[in-house]
């Protein structure tokens, strides 16, 4: 059973940070494949807590935006977590997206060039001890190929199941066959017997991503040209409230998991069959907050 469990996404929101670490320890005892922490509310800090507060579960950032800290600061923190955890930490990095650049007050360069430069400079920091494996966040094929060239893994978020085989073809065959090369996807998941309510939750979750050009370009590559053209037309005409109605049920089922527990479990296996070694549940609930969502995940997977 342990081998069949997915990984889990958890965020330590203000006021629930200690409780979130407790949930991570519970997930470790249950045998989840990993804990991956997105950037809101300080994921490097949460991962440092996990280095001390867990014993065997693999954990990592998914992702730490490369513009958020200096490379020296990243390297010092990453080396600390790598050593303290006994090598369980994974340094997931990515370029993030437009709204985060505003929050960070940075002007990004070219995504591929900036990611390559970050990895090279990060690895050149040798004064702090051994560094963890690097996992590169990717959507389109050129970034997937860069992950295969320079990193120890690739992580997608909100990817399309129907397009995953084509995306992974950008990796060298040896990396696709290497069980130590991380291949993950962060999958928005809502578990509920009320399928329509679960769909509505996931559609709300992904609506903000539909406003991001990099995601729209990816979904066009994945075959959703008509949907993304309609979204772009609505944005251009100032009809922002209309965007969700162009995120069709077909598109939603290809990018998220929703519905009763058995259906979600079957969905995880479909992602594995598509080549994603570490499907990662990003839980939301139709009946409550993140705590309720985690309760539903634990009930579904054990």
Long-range contacts (C-beta under 8 A, 24 or more apart in sequence): 1-31, 1-302, 2-31, 5-30, 5-31, 5-32, 5-33, 5-301, 5-302, 6-32, 6-33, 6-268, 6-278, 6-279, 6-280, 6-281, 6-301, 7-32, 7-33, 7-34, 7-35, 7-36, 7-58, 7-184, 7-278, 7-279, 7-280, 7-281, 8-32, 8-34, 8-35, 8-36, 8-280, 8-281, 8-283, 8-294, 8-297, 9-35, 9-36, 9-37, 9-38, 9-62, 9-186, 9-280, 9-281, 9-282, 9-283, 10-35, 10-37, 10-46, 10-290, 10-294, 11-37, 11-38, 11-40, 11-41, 11-43, 11-46, 11-290, 12-37, 12-41, 12-42, 12-45, 12-46, 12-49, 13-40, 13-41, 13-290, 14-41, 16-290, 16-291, 17-46, 17-49, 19-291, 20-46, 21-46, 21-49, 21-50, 21-53, 23-291, 23-294, 24-50, 24-53, 24-54, 24-57, 24-59, 25-53, 25-54, 26-298, 27-57, 27-298, 28-54, 28-55, 28-56, 28-57, 30-298, 30-301, 30-302, 31-302, 32-57, 32-301, 33-58, 33-278, 34-58, 34-59, 34-60, 34-90, 34-278, 34-280, 35-59, 35-60, 36-60, 36-61, 36-62, 36-90, 36-92, 36-155, 36-184, 36-186, 36-280, 37-61, 37-62, 38-62, 38-63, 38-186, 38-282, 39-63, 39-64, 39-65, 39-68, 39-96, 39-100, 44-69, 44-74, 44-77, 47-81, 47-89, 48-77, 48-80, 48-81, 50-85, 51-80, 51-81, 51-84, 51-85, 51-88, 51-89, 52-84, 54-85, 54-88, 56-88, 57-88, 58-88, 58-90, 59-85, 59-88, 59-89, 59-90, 60-89, 60-90, 60-91, 60-92, 60-132, 60-135, 61-90, 61-91, 61-92, 61-93, 62-92, 62-135, 62-137, 62-155, 62-157, 62-184, 62-186, 62-280, 63-92, 63-93, 63-94, 63-96, 63-135, 63-137, 63-155, 64-91, 64-92, 64-93, 64-94, 65-93, 65-94, 65-95, 65-96, 65-100, 65-104, 66-93, 66-94, 66-95, 66-96, 66-114, 66-115, 66-118, 67-95, 67-96, 67-101, 67-104, 67-106, 67-108, 67-114, 68-104, 71-118, 71-121, 71-122, 71-125, 72-125, 74-122, 75-122, 75-125, 75-128, 75-131, 76-125, 76-128, 78-122, 78-131, 78-132, 79-125, 79-128, 79-129, 79-130, 79-131, 79-132, 80-128, 81-132, 82-129, 82-130, 82-131, 82-132, 83-129, 83-130, 87-132, 89-132, 90-132, 90-133, 90-135, 90-152, 90-153, 90-182, 91-122, 91-131, 91-132, 91-133, 91-134, 91-135, 92-134, 92-135, 92-136, 92-137, 92-155, 93-118, 93-119, 93-134, 93-135, 93-136, 93-137, 94-136, 94-137, 94-138, 94-155, 95-137, 97-212, 97-214, 97-215, 98-212, 98-213, 99-212, 111-143, 112-142, 112-143, 112-146, 115-143, 115-146, 116-146, 116-150, 119-150, 119-151, 120-150, 133-182, 135-182, 135-184, 138-167, 139-214, 139-215, 139-217, 139-218, 140-167, 140-214, 140-217, 140-218, 140-221, 141-166, 141-167, 141-169, 141-170, 141-221, 142-170, 144-168, 144-170, 144-171, 145-170, 145-171, 147-171, 148-172, 148-175, 148-181, 152-180, 152-181, 152-182, 153-181, 153-182, 153-183, 153-184, 154-182, 154-183, 154-184, 155-182, 155-183, 155-184, 155-185, 155-186, 155-280, 156-184, 156-185, 156-186, 156-276, 157-185, 157-186, 157-282, 158-186, 158-187, 158-188, 158-206, 158-209, 158-215, 158-255, 158-256, 159-185, 159-218, 159-222, 159-255, 160-218, 160-219, 160-222, 160-223, 160-224, 160-251, 160-254, 160-255, 161-254, 161-255, 161-270, 161-271, 161-274, 162-222, 162-223, 162-254, 163-221, 163-222, 163-223, 163-254, 164-271, 164-274, 164-275, 164-276, 165-274, 165-275, 168-274, 168-275, 176-275, 179-277, 182-277, 182-278, 183-275, 183-276, 183-277, 183-278, 184-276, 184-277, 184-278, 184-279, 184-280, 185-271, 185-276, 185-278, 185-279, 185-280, 186-280, 186-282, 187-256, 187-257, 187-267, 187-268, 187-271, 187-279, 187-280, 187-281, 187-282, 188-255, 188-256, 188-257, 188-282, 188-284, 189-256, 189-257, 189-258, 189-264, 189-281, 189-282, 189-283, 189-284, 189-297, 190-256, 190-257, 190-258, 190-283, 190-284, 190-285, 190-286, 190-293, 191-258, 191-259, 191-260, 191-261, 191-264, 191-283, 191-285, 191-293, 191-296, 191-297, 191-299, 191-300, 192-258, 192-259, 192-260, 192-285, 192-286, 192-287, 192-296, 193-259, 193-260, 194-286, 195-258, 195-259, 195-260, 197-286, 198-258, 198-259, 198-286, 199-249, 199-252, 199-258, 200-286, 201-258, 201-284, 201-285, 201-286, 202-252, 202-256, 202-257, 202-258, 202-284, 203-244, 203-247, 203-252, 204-244, 205-256, 205-284, 206-247, 206-252, 206-255, 206-256, 207-243, 207-244, 207-247, 210-243, 210-244, 210-246, 210-247, 211-235, 211-240, 211-243, 219-251, 219-255, 222-254, 224-251, 227-251, 257-281, 261-296, 261-299, 261-300, 264-300, 265-300, 265-301
